[in-house]
Amino acid sequence: MSLGKVIRKYRKIKNLTQEEMAGRLGVTAPAVNKWENENSYPDITLLAPIARLLGISVDTLLSFREALTPEEISGIVREADQKLKEEPYEEAFLWAKKKLEEYPNCEQLILNLAVIFDAQRIVQEIPDKEKYDDYFCDLYSRVLSSADESVRIRAADSLVGFYMRKKQYDMAEKYLDYFSIQNPERKRKQAQIYEKTGRITEAYKAYEELLFSDFQRVSMELHGMYMLAVLEKDSKRAHMLTDKQKELAKCFEMGKYYEVSSGLDLAVLEKDADTVICAAEAMLACVEQIGSFRNSPLYEHMEFKEVNAEFTAEMKENLLKCFREEESFGFLKNDERWQRLIKE
């Protein structure tokens, strides 16, 4: 977009007439008209006042093009890849630098070109590769305040990697704050920093916490898929997913209770009396060991609350109460084994 069109666009957004704009800038209305019709340009001393009046930056005022579309960004990135293959690194770098000067506010372009050229100088044998350090760090830092969370995280991730390579672990740790607490990558990178700085116990604990949360996450995802299979009446898939739940609990050493309980729901749906009774018996027998994962070497650096007798007794009673529900387990009311079980 030309300078004149930029002025006209933002003047109208501000609901200013040419006369009002001229009066506030101390120029004539015909002068503003000439700017907008591209018959002349404002004096350089007026650029900052014009930008302030229109509520935009001087960069925006002087940017002669609209924001790049995703397709345009992809095109520039492809061109950058090609130049890196065909031209010396320094030449391709200067081309990219010029592109970023042309589009100084395009965060996606800044980030993508920074990542590409930063990575290339690592994998290639680039002479004096350290001379680019400040430039790339500045590019990443420029987009850390982006409104786009994915841009912020990618930039912070790049800075973490940069300072890890420099063995400046205190700086690397600083940029972890840009990751949300819920983002597992934050804890994973924190574990790597713990390892590099000799805090081995803390590193183990961080990895174990990730592992424990991964079990919960994957278990919920498998259950969601299982529910879809049930909805579609796909018995084969439902059984496969139930088996996966059991394997998952075994792999993550969550204990017998979690292994046997995974198949109960499907057995109830299919009114498979033998499987339901065996699963229920095993669950009741395993209640006292429901926290056995606390003794697994996979989680030995984690801290868990003690599972007291009162909790297990209450859980056992709740299980029995559930098993006595007529709606789900009524098909077993004439089964002697079941009646003995629920009258414990």
HELIX and SHEET records of a PDB file:
HELIX    1   1 LEU A    3  ILE A   13  1                                  11    
HELIX    2   2 GLN A   18  LEU A   25  1                                   8    
HELIX    3   3 ALA A   29  GLU A   36  1                                   8    
HELIX    4   4 ILE A   44  LEU A   46  5                                   3    
HELIX    5   5 LEU A   47  LEU A   54  1                                   8    
HELIX    6   6 VAL A   58  LEU A   62  1                                   5    
HELIX    7   7 PRO A   70  GLU A   86  1                                  17    
HELIX    8   8 TYR A   89  GLU A  102  1                                  14    
HELIX    9   9 GLU A  107  VAL A  123  1                                  17    
HELIX   10  10 LYS A  129  TYR A  132  5                                   4    
HELIX   11  11 ASP A  133  ARG A  142  1                                  10    
HELIX   12  12 GLU A  149  ARG A  165  1                                  17    
HELIX   13  13 TYR A  169  LYS A  174  1                                   6    
HELIX   14  14 TYR A  175  TYR A  178  5                                   4    
HELIX   15  15 PRO A  184  LYS A  196  1                                  13    
HELIX   16  16 ILE A  200  LEU A  231  1                                  32    
HELIX   17  17 SER A  235  CYS A  251  1                                  17    
HELIX   18  18 LYS A  256  SER A  261  1                                   6    
HELIX   19  19 LEU A  264  LEU A  269  1                                   6    
HELIX   20  20 ALA A  273  CYS A  286  1                                  14    
HELIX   21  21 VAL A  287  GLN A  289  5                                   3    
HELIX   22  22 SER A  292  ASN A  295  5                                   4    
HELIX   23  23 PRO A  297  TYR A  299  5                                   3    
HELIX   24  24 ALA A  309  PHE A  323  1                                  15    
HELIX   25  25 GLU A  326  PHE A  329  1                                   4    
HELIX   26  26 GLY A  330  LEU A  332  5                                   3    
HELIX   27  27 GLU A  336  ILE A  342  1                                   7    
END                                                                             
